[in-house]
Amino acid sequence: MVLFASLGGSVSAQHEPTTMWPYLFEDFTDATLYFRSGEKGKARVNIHLLHNDLHYLNGSKIFTTDNQNDVARIVLPDSSAYMRCENLYVEVLDETPQAVLGRKTTGDFDRLFQGTGAYGTSSSTSATDQLSSLQLGGITNLNYDLIRVERENGQTLPLSVRFCFIIDNQIVNANKRSISKLLTKADQKEFNAFLKKNKVKWNKVEGLRQVLEYISPLLAK
């Protein structure tokens, strides 16, 4: 049985990050933070797309912490949730006791810097080298009021968006091959029949919810 479903769009919907505002959410938002220690707290936060770290807002000052993995989950006012796993904040789309269906969004800085030179060769240096000279909001500039004003002056930041599952505290790609590896030979055969019968599409949330519900009892064995 599915325990949690994020209904409607998250606060990041319809938001286009830029190099001056390289954040997942359109603005810093109040959130409830659940720590691995069992403690709970509240803060105004956003997810920075360079290292997928949680940034905090105090007055007009943006700051971050070194203990990013101390936070297990954040929940926003619209009930959307983000789970910390493998140094990433993964949006929770659905979950059971055995698995989480998620969506991971990261900044595609390689694509940002990618250009085409003569004869189709790349004219860009590595993203790491170019990042050092890039004025990046929330990194080189920690003044909230200033980067809010200048957010539209930056370049559009391409995003990499991928569906995934979180199983046993590990991110598993949302595809047939990755999920099949978690099942026994007998369960794999029945799983293939299930996918065919239901015409599951791996790029659709509805299809992935079907997969989540199907595999959860198998993972509980």
Steps between C-alpha positions, in 0.01 A plus 500: 500500500632843408547713809586838352416676179606851411186652354516786256812686399787575732623851572758454225238464226524749213829635636802548273829518693780728379867532586407795721223297663619137478236371738237231463224712650381838378569646843617393843210333675410397852567132556494240771833320528520141623845404623650152512543548873121504537483873564279738304547866414368782282687734266470696176684294242575439135695231316807628316551323169881502491560239771133430581554644847243656728541876539345696785379860517548718807387855436670592173792262545522161332704233672557127492641236735765231478272228635262469204440130557374560854168597339296196398200677351343840451127562467365819343172684572330336200589158652755422231801323650867458412708212632879516537672200342847459351573873543188599306159634594247281321140614466267239648218419258371192683625256758436170673686351798730324252573766237468862395410621153692820442612764256855633516575840350855628459661791318654389171808721507676297231220585259506863613861536389484270199574660163590369161830585338644423160407164349259429786762496774422647839615857546436496874740421776375283784205624702717489811749744348230736377310493827796665671451810286119499503310738724258256655222613730513344844872422460693812403215724613321421827283812515140391451363843410767556236471168321119523505526827307758362258353152455372568148841632390660158517512229236226239499626198692425169322364229726542126510176342623479124558251267665642254749421273790661506843536147635708409806634858510635474146387673183386255233439622145138475390537248220418135446857376516584668831183383672523145364843461661336534841261209440539124503495312169145385562384850592672644193290283271176610666622861504555493124148365452363776724678770300371361172143458623479851643701663218709681759680811375818568693493872420156555655430544871181294472691203361772530763240503776376168365855368516540626856184327617595178322857466623444609860359165622782321316761715673341423835563125467 
